[in-house]
């Protein structure tokens, strides 16, 4: 397999963490989708990373699709239950975590790609509110549990960890640790895992 992505993308990091946890071999190819000579559209019509190229040349797009598929390839470190409410619950953790990322990415693009005179502060505040409300939801749902799904590590932890890790990287002014110390404790614990240590955004 070949994973196309960047070192800064939290969505790419999520896939890399899962690949590491599942102990799957792959080639990592760096791609900057913002460069004029990017070839990402050759494999992903949406022009996004990550993109996972399978052995037969077929491409998987969207990190949620990728991690769900990768979890089926080996029983090592099972990250998703096979079916039922518990599986749906973990996928909801991932959906909210990714939604926080989506809003944060929109803010970053607004601030970095648009001239200051064309930026909409109202739009930025709207997205930052989603970040704030999403983090509050995740913190409330986590409570004092050791992991998102209770007593065991799962895809929910991978998704939440990649989200708060990216916020720490791109939005150091957001005091999510101060407001939600339980998320901070979770991220510190996750950061001890080799899969997280080796994929810190840069």
Backbone as CSV, one residue per row, in Angstrom:
resi,resn,N_x,N_y,N_z,CA_x,CA_y,CA_z,C_x,C_y,C_z
1,UNK,0.840,-1.197,0.000,0.000,0.000,0.000,0.873,1.244,0.000
2,UNK,0.315,2.312,-0.542,0.994,3.603,-0.530,0.028,4.657,0.000
3,UNK,0.481,5.410,0.996,-0.321,6.502,1.547,0.251,7.817,1.053
4,UNK,-0.586,8.609,0.412,-0.190,9.925,-0.064,-0.723,10.953,0.922
5,UNK,0.148,11.824,1.413,-0.320,12.791,2.392,0.746,13.792,2.769
6,UNK,0.475,14.535,3.837,1.413,15.529,4.348,1.671,15.252,5.819
7,UNK,2.736,15.858,6.340,3.101,15.656,7.733,2.267,16.516,8.675
8,UNK,1.575,17.502,8.125,0.798,18.417,8.964,-0.677,18.037,9.061
9,UNK,-1.182,17.269,8.094,-2.614,16.969,8.043,-3.052,16.040,9.174
10,UNK,-4.060,16.442,9.946,-4.559,15.569,11.015,-5.294,14.350,10.469
11,UNK,-5.880,14.484,9.283,-6.577,13.355,8.665,-5.555,12.306,8.215
12,UNK,-4.441,12.770,7.675,-3.354,11.858,7.306,-2.788,11.202,8.561
13,UNK,-2.632,11.994,9.613,-2.097,11.434,10.852,-2.988,10.315,11.374
14,UNK,-4.289,10.503,11.293,-5.206,9.469,11.778,-4.954,8.143,11.048
15,UNK,-4.781,8.214,9.744,-4.529,6.995,8.968,-3.167,6.414,9.326
16,UNK,-2.165,7.264,9.489,-0.833,6.779,9.847,-0.835,6.112,11.223
17,UNK,-1.579,6.677,12.152,-1.669,6.069,13.489,-2.299,4.681,13.386
18,UNK,-3.369,4.570,12.624,-4.033,3.276,12.477,-3.116,2.277,11.785
19,UNK,-2.419,2.689,10.750,-1.472,1.797,10.069,-0.412,1.299,11.053
20,UNK,0.068,2.182,11.908,1.075,1.783,12.893,0.494,0.836,13.941
21,UNK,-0.703,1.153,14.430,-1.333,0.298,15.435,-1.633,-1.092,14.876
22,UNK,-2.000,-1.149,13.606,-2.321,-2.432,12.972,-1.074,-3.153,12.471
23,UNK,0.088,-2.462,12.586,1.379,-3.035,12.152,1.351,-3.417,10.656
24,UNK,0.801,-2.521,9.859,0.710,-2.743,8.416,1.835,-2.003,7.701
25,UNK,2.454,-2.670,6.735,3.524,-2.054,5.953,2.930,-1.172,4.859
26,UNK,3.562,-0.024,4.648,3.100,0.864,3.587,4.216,1.838,3.224
27,UNK,4.069,2.429,2.061,4.987,3.471,1.613,4.298,4.817,1.826
28,UNK,5.032,5.771,2.381,4.462,7.096,2.628,5.034,8.078,1.621
29,UNK,4.154,8.677,0.827,4.571,9.631,-0.203,4.051,11.020,0.144
30,UNK,4.974,11.957,0.343,4.584,13.317,0.688,4.020,14.048,-0.526
31,UNK,2.969,14.818,-0.297,2.335,15.587,-1.370,1.807,16.897,-0.801
32,UNK,2.120,17.995,-1.465,1.584,19.299,-1.099,0.496,19.664,-2.099
33,UNK,-0.754,19.567,-1.674,-1.870,19.772,-2.604,-2.018,21.231,-3.011
34,UNK,-1.305,22.133,-2.329,-1.415,23.560,-2.641,-0.403,24.011,-3.681
35,UNK,0.540,23.139,-4.032,1.511,23.501,-5.057,0.893,23.392,-6.448
36,UNK,1.357,24.245,-7.347,0.794,24.274,-8.705,1.022,22.961,-9.446
37,UNK,2.109,22.265,-9.116,2.430,21.028,-9.842,1.931,19.778,-9.133
38,UNK,1.012,19.913,-8.181,0.501,18.734,-7.479,-0.164,17.768,-8.460
39,UNK,0.019,16.467,-8.196,-0.589,15.429,-9.045,-1.691,14.692,-8.295
40,UNK,-2.150,15.259,-7.193,-3.114,14.555,-6.361,-4.409,14.255,-7.108
41,UNK,-4.774,15.119,-8.065,-6.017,14.888,-8.811,-5.943,13.624,-9.681
42,UNK,-4.744,13.137,-9.924,-4.609,11.905,-10.705,-5.161,10.701,-9.943
43,UNK,-5.175,10.790,-8.619,-5.629,9.656,-7.812,-6.856,9.976,-6.974
44,UNK,-7.081,11.259,-6.680,-8.250,11.669,-5.903,-8.909,12.860,-6.595
45,UNK,-10.086,12.667,-7.180,-10.733,13.761,-7.918,-11.059,14.963,-7.042
46,UNK,-11.087,14.770,-5.712,-11.378,15.876,-4.809,-10.141,16.707,-4.489
47,UNK,-8.977,16.218,-4.907,-7.748,16.969,-4.690,-7.319,17.057,-3.244
48,UNK,-7.636,16.027,-2.450,-7.345,16.044,-1.021,-6.411,14.909,-0.624
49,UNK,-5.771,15.096,0.515,-5.064,14.007,1.179,-5.755,13.791,2.524
50,UNK,-5.681,12.545,3.022,-4.916,11.410,2.531,-5.587,10.712,1.359
51,UNK,-4.756,9.944,0.658,-5.242,9.049,-0.387,-4.448,7.755,-0.239
52,UNK,-5.144,6.645,-0.168,-4.503,5.346,0.058,-4.597,4.516,-1.215
53,UNK,-3.448,4.188,-1.778,-3.386,3.395,-3.000,-3.168,1.930,-2.624
54,UNK,-4.104,1.092,-3.032,-4.019,-0.320,-2.705,-3.081,-1.051,-3.660
55,UNK,-2.802,-2.316,-3.344,-1.869,-3.101,-4.165,-2.342,-3.239,-5.605
56,UNK,-3.652,-3.234,-5.823,-4.175,-3.365,-7.190,-4.299,-2.028,-7.905
57,UNK,-3.820,-0.949,-7.255,-3.874,0.366,-7.869,-5.132,1.145,-7.557
58,UNK,-6.114,0.501,-6.914,-7.354,1.189,-6.557,-7.077,2.178,-5.429
59,UNK,-7.706,3.351,-5.507,-7.477,4.388,-4.510,-8.661,4.506,-3.556
60,UNK,-8.365,4.598,-2.270,-9.377,4.908,-1.267,-9.235,6.371,-0.881
61,UNK,-10.354,7.083,-0.786,-10.328,8.480,-0.370,-11.169,8.633,0.893
62,UNK,-10.863,9.664,1.663,-11.511,10.000,2.931,-10.936,9.126,4.054
63,UNK,-10.412,9.804,5.072,-9.742,9.085,6.161,-10.677,8.127,6.888
64,UNK,-11.964,8.470,6.993,-12.893,7.584,7.707,-13.094,6.272,6.963
65,UNK,-13.113,6.345,5.642,-13.210,5.125,4.835,-11.951,4.285,5.014
66,UNK,-10.814,4.943,4.982,-9.529,4.236,5.063,-9.366,3.488,6.378
67,UNK,-9.605,4.193,7.493,-9.351,3.543,8.784,-10.331,2.403,9.038
68,UNK,-11.550,2.550,8.566,-12.520,1.463,8.731,-12.074,0.233,7.948
69,UNK,-11.559,0.461,6.737,-11.062,-0.659,5.926,-9.814,-1.271,6.553
70,UNK,-8.873,-0.433,6.969,-7.618,-0.937,7.527,-7.844,-1.797,8.766
71,UNK,-8.868,-1.476,9.536,-9.139,-2.249,10.753,-9.566,-3.678,10.437
72,UNK,-10.016,-3.917,9.206,-10.448,-5.273,8.828,-9.289,-6.154,8.354
73,UNK,-8.114,-5.566,8.135,-7.030,-6.308,7.487,-6.285,-7.236,8.424
74,UNK,-6.318,-6.952,9.720,-5.613,-7.785,10.684,-6.297,-7.657,12.043
75,UNK,-6.299,-8.728,12.823,-6.910,-8.661,14.156,-6.055,-7.916,15.177
76,UNK,-4.843,-7.536,14.793,-3.970,-6.813,15.709,-4.606,-5.477,16.084
77,UNK,-4.687,-5.181,17.382,-5.209,-3.907,17.897,-6.542,-3.540,17.239
78,UNK,-7.542,-4.350,17.478,-8.860,-4.104,16.899,-9.394,-2.766,17.400
79,UNK,-9.738,-1.877,16.474,-10.122,-0.511,16.826,-11.617,-0.249,16.728
80,UNK,-12.339,-1.138,16.055,-13.782,-0.980,15.899,-14.488,-2.288,16.238
81,UNK,-15.580,-2.217,16.996,-16.388,-3.418,17.206,-16.977,-3.871,15.865
82,UNK,-17.352,-5.149,15.742,-17.834,-5.655,14.444,-19.150,-5.031,13.995
83,UNK,-20.035,-4.694,14.922,-21.335,-4.142,14.523,-22.056,-3.598,15.751
84,UNK,-23.265,-3.123,15.533,-24.113,-2.723,16.649,-23.894,-1.314,17.152
85,UNK,-24.539,-1.034,18.272,-24.547,0.306,18.851,-23.153,0.781,19.245
86,UNK,-22.338,-0.128,19.779,-20.995,0.268,20.217,-20.168,0.761,19.029
87,UNK,-20.301,0.085,17.902,-19.581,0.513,16.703,-20.064,1.891,16.247
88,UNK,-21.379,2.066,16.232,-21.941,3.355,15.820,-21.482,4.465,16.761
89,UNK,-21.384,4.153,18.048,-20.967,5.149,19.026,-19.534,5.604,18.759
90,UNK,-18.658,4.653,18.474,-17.264,5.003,18.196,-17.162,5.816,16.903
91,UNK,-17.965,5.465,15.900,-17.973,6.236,14.654,-18.499,7.653,14.896
92,UNK,-19.395,7.820,15.854,-19.879,9.168,16.194,-18.773,9.986,16.853
93,UNK,-17.981,9.361,17.725,-16.806,10.041,18.275,-15.939,10.568,17.134
94,UNK,-15.681,9.704,16.159,-14.835,10.075,15.031,-15.464,11.203,14.223
95,UNK,-16.775,11.137,14.006,-17.461,12.155,13.218,-17.376,13.532,13.880
96,UNK,-17.562,13.578,15.202,-17.482,14.861,15.910,-16.045,15.383,15.910
97,UNK,-15.095,14.488,16.170,-13.690,14.900,16.150,-13.308,15.445,14.776
98,UNK,-13.725,14.767,13.721,-13.437,15.241,12.370,-14.168,16.548,12.073
99,UNK,-15.367,16.710,12.633,-16.101,17.955,12.444,-15.389,19.140,13.077
100,UNK,-14.791,18.922,14.245,-13.982,19.972,14.875,-12.809,20.325,13.963
101,UNK,-12.169,19.310,13.413,-11.071,19.550,12.475,-11.537,20.319,11.254
102,UNK,-12.663,19.902,10.689,-13.178,20.570,9.489,-13.344,22.067,9.735
103,UNK,-13.920,22.410,10.884,-14.131,23.818,11.218,-12.802,24.539,11.413
104,UNK,-11.872,23.884,12.093,-10.561,24.487,12.310,-9.807,24.708,11.014
105,UNK,-9.893,23.755,10.104,-9.226,23.889,8.811,-9.817,25.065,8.024
106,UNK,-11.132,25.232,8.079,-11.768,26.355,7.389,-11.272,27.697,7.930
107,UNK,-11.092,27.782,9.231,-10.560,29.008,9.826,-9.141,29.251,9.334
108,UNK,-8.337,28.210,9.350,-6.939,28.365,8.916,-6.863,28.795,7.454
109,UNK,-7.685,28.197,6.602,-7.674,28.573,5.187,-8.139,30.012,4.992
110,UNK,-9.150,30.410,5.742,-9.641,31.790,5.659,-8.532,32.778,6.024
111,UNK,-7.776,32.430,7.052,-6.741,33.343,7.540,-5.475,33.333,6.702
112,UNK,-5.194,32.219,6.060,-3.917,32.110,5.349,-4.027,32.301,3.841
113,UNK,-5.192,32.001,3.267,-5.318,32.077,1.808,-6.015,33.342,1.321
114,UNK,-6.798,33.986,2.181,-7.494,35.210,1.778,-6.740,36.450,2.266
115,UNK,-6.714,37.504,1.454,-6.166,38.768,1.951,-6.975,39.232,3.160
116,UNK,-6.334,39.914,4.076,-6.998,40.342,5.311,-8.269,41.132,5.032
117,UNK,-8.246,41.932,3.979,-9.405,42.771,3.672,-10.616,41.963,3.219
118,UNK,-10.389,40.718,2.787,-11.477,39.875,2.294,-11.918,38.821,3.302
119,UNK,-11.248,38.745,4.425,-11.594,37.746,5.422,-12.883,38.121,6.144
120,UNK,-13.685,37.112,6.437,-14.936,37.330,7.149,-14.767,36.914,8.607
121,UNK,-14.764,37.893,9.495,-14.645,37.581,10.917,-15.871,36.821,11.408
122,UNK,-17.021,37.138,10.822,-18.242,36.429,11.198,-18.130,34.947,10.861
123,UNK,-17.573,34.646,9.686,-17.357,33.254,9.265,-16.365,32.565,10.191
124,UNK,-15.285,33.259,10.519,-14.271,32.694,11.408,-14.872,32.383,12.774
125,UNK,-15.640,33.314,13.321,-16.246,33.101,14.633,-17.239,31.944,14.610
126,UNK,-17.936,31.818,13.509,-18.902,30.716,13.388,-18.185,29.372,13.442
127,UNK,-17.058,29.263,12.744,-16.303,28.010,12.735,-15.640,27.756,14.087
128,UNK,-15.119,28.811,14.706,-14.495,28.644,16.022,-15.507,28.221,17.070
129,UNK,-16.756,28.642,16.894,-17.810,28.201,17.810,-18.031,26.694,17.675
130,UNK,-17.955,26.189,16.435,-18.079,24.750,16.222,-16.942,24.005,16.913
131,UNK,-15.737,24.568,16.812,-14.587,23.960,17.489,-14.845,23.912,18.993
132,UNK,-15.265,25.038,19.552,-15.507,25.125,20.994,-16.599,24.163,21.447
133,UNK,-17.707,24.143,20.712,-18.819,23.274,21.094,-18.466,21.802,20.895
134,UNK,-17.719,21.516,19.854,-17.306,20.132,19.613,-16.390,19.618,20.703
135,UNK,-15.435,20.446,21.116,-14.534,20.042,22.195,-15.290,19.845,23.503
136,UNK,-16.249,20.726,23.769,-17.047,20.585,24.993,-17.836,19.284,24.976
137,UNK,-18.379,18.938,23.824,-19.122,17.684,23.684,-18.207,16.488,23.942
138,UNK,-17.015,16.493,23.318,-16.081,15.379,23.473,-15.627,15.254,24.927
139,UNK,-15.360,16.388,25.554,-14.928,16.377,26.955,-16.024,15.838,27.862
140,UNK,-17.242,16.290,27.634,-18.366,15.834,28.458,-18.597,14.340,28.280
141,UNK,-18.459,13.878,27.040,-18.675,12.461,26.750,-17.565,11.595,27.352
142,UNK,-16.348,12.118,27.361,-15.216,11.381,27.933,-15.347,11.271,29.451
143,UNK,-15.730,12.367,30.094,-15.841,12.349,31.551,-14.534,11.938,32.205
144,UNK,-14.607,11.014,33.137,-13.409,10.534,33.831,-12.974,9.156,33.338
145,UNK,-13.509,8.728,32.205,-13.123,7.424,31.654,-11.673,7.457,31.177
146,UNK,-10.975,6.337,31.256,-9.589,6.313,30.797,-9.472,6.447,29.284
147,UNK,-10.484,5.969,28.549,-10.500,6.080,27.092,-11.902,6.497,26.648
148,UNK,-12.004,6.932,25.424,-13.296,7.410,24.914,-14.377,6.343,25.009
149,UNK,-14.026,5.094,24.694,-15.008,4.012,24.700,-15.058,3.296,26.045
150,UNK,-14.530,3.933,27.074,-14.572,3.305,28.398,-13.202,2.848,28.850
151,UNK,-13.015,1.533,28.898,-11.758,0.993,29.418,-10.809,0.492,28.348
152,UNK,-11.174,0.642,27.070,-10.283,0.126,26.033,-10.033,1.156,24.936
153,UNK,-8.824,1.109,24.404,-8.371,1.978,23.322,-9.118,1.625,22.043
154,UNK,-9.548,2.648,21.304,-10.313,2.401,20.087,-10.062,3.507,19.064
155,UNK,-10.743,3.402,17.939,-10.649,4.420,16.901,-11.113,5.780,17.416
156,UNK,-12.012,5.786,18.390,-12.456,7.056,18.975,-11.274,7.821,19.561
157,UNK,-10.389,7.125,20.250,-9.222,7.763,20.840,-8.265,8.267,19.764
158,UNK,-8.100,7.486,18.707,-7.247,7.911,17.596,-7.770,9.215,17.018
159,UNK,-9.079,9.271,16.761,-9.673,10.454,16.144,-9.573,11.673,17.058
160,UNK,-9.931,11.510,18.321,-9.880,12.630,19.266,-8.437,13.082,19.474
161,UNK,-7.521,12.126,19.590,-6.119,12.472,19.780,-5.548,13.258,18.612
162,UNK,-5.881,12.860,17.404,-5.388,13.579,16.223,-6.001,14.978,16.148
163,UNK,-7.223,15.113,16.607,-7.884,16.423,16.583,-7.234,17.394,17.553
164,UNK,-7.105,17.007,18.818,-6.528,17.942,19.789,-5.040,18.157,19.521
165,UNK,-4.364,17.153,18.980,-2.956,17.318,18.625,-2.776,18.363,17.536
166,UNK,-3.697,18.363,16.562,-3.619,19.355,15.480,-3.959,20.749,16.000
167,UNK,-4.941,20.837,16.888,-5.277,22.137,17.469,-4.087,22.705,18.229
168,UNK,-3.373,21.870,18.959,-2.189,22.330,19.681,-1.127,22.832,18.702
169,UNK,-1.065,22.222,17.523,-0.080,22.563,16.502,-0.446,23.852,15.769
170,UNK,-1.700,23.972,15.357,-2.123,25.092,14.516,-2.810,26.229,15.270
171,UNK,-3.389,25.936,16.418,-4.124,26.950,17.175,-3.679,26.947,18.639
172,UNK,-2.408,27.282,18.893,-1.925,27.261,20.283,-2.676,28.237,21.181
173,UNK,-3.360,29.221,20.574,-4.099,30.190,21.380,-5.399,29.610,21.947
174,UNK,-5.856,28.468,21.425,-7.060,27.827,21.956,-6.673,27.004,23.194
175,UNK,-7.165,27.412,24.333,-6.784,26.764,25.600,-7.684,25.561,25.879
176,UNK,-7.620,24.566,25.020,-8.477,23.396,25.220,-8.032,22.571,26.423
177,UNK,-6.746,22.604,26.748,-6.286,21.871,27.939,-6.830,22.499,29.214
178,UNK,-6.818,23.837,29.252,-7.324,24.516,30.441,-8.807,24.318,30.632
179,UNK,-9.560,24.346,29.534,-11.009,24.202,29.620,-11.440,22.752,29.787
180,UNK,-10.644,21.849,29.211,-11.023,20.432,29.227,-9.811,19.581,29.634
181,UNK,-9.444,19.616,30.920,-8.248,18.886,31.354,-8.316,17.387,31.091
182,UNK,-9.528,16.839,31.024,-9.611,15.394,30.749,-9.134,15.082,29.332
183,UNK,-9.388,15.992,28.386,-8.864,15.791,27.026,-7.340,15.897,27.024
184,UNK,-6.819,16.792,27.862,-5.371,16.903,27.986,-4.751,15.640,28.534
185,UNK,-5.386,15.064,29.557,-4.861,13.815,30.137,-4.916,12.684,29.122
186,UNK,-6.006,12.637,28.361,-6.113,11.599,27.329,-5.012,11.756,26.294
187,UNK,-4.795,12.989,25.836,-3.777,13.195,24.799,-2.383,12.878,25.327
188,UNK,-2.100,13.233,26.573,-0.789,12.903,27.145,-0.583,11.388,27.167
189,UNK,-1.629,10.653,27.510,-1.523,9.192,27.534,-1.328,8.631,26.125
190,UNK,-2.090,9.170,25.173,-1.956,8.708,23.789,-0.572,9.029,23.241
191,UNK,-0.009,10.156,23.652,1.290,10.587,23.132,2.431,9.677,23.559
192,UNK,2.179,8.806,24.519,3.183,7.832,24.921,3.224,6.635,23.979
193,UNK,2.190,6.480,23.158,2.148,5.360,22.219,3.058,5.675,21.036
194,UNK,3.847,4.701,20.547,4.721,4.952,19.393,3.965,5.493,18.177
195,UNK,2.739,5.037,17.983,1.962,5.482,16.813,1.716,6.984,16.839
196,UNK,1.535,7.548,18.020,1.354,8.995,18.156,2.690,9.723,18.213
197,UNK,3.639,9.142,18.910,4.974,9.775,19.017,5.609,9.970,17.656
198,UNK,5.415,8.998,16.769,6.081,9.027,15.463,5.322,9.828,14.414
199,UNK,4.176,10.392,14.756,3.366,11.093,13.757,2.997,12.512,14.194
200,UNK,3.777,13.088,15.102,3.492,14.449,15.562,3.483,15.397,14.366
201,UNK,2.448,16.230,14.206,2.382,17.116,13.035,3.547,18.102,12.989
202,UNK,3.985,18.383,11.777,5.098,19.314,11.577,4.995,19.987,10.217
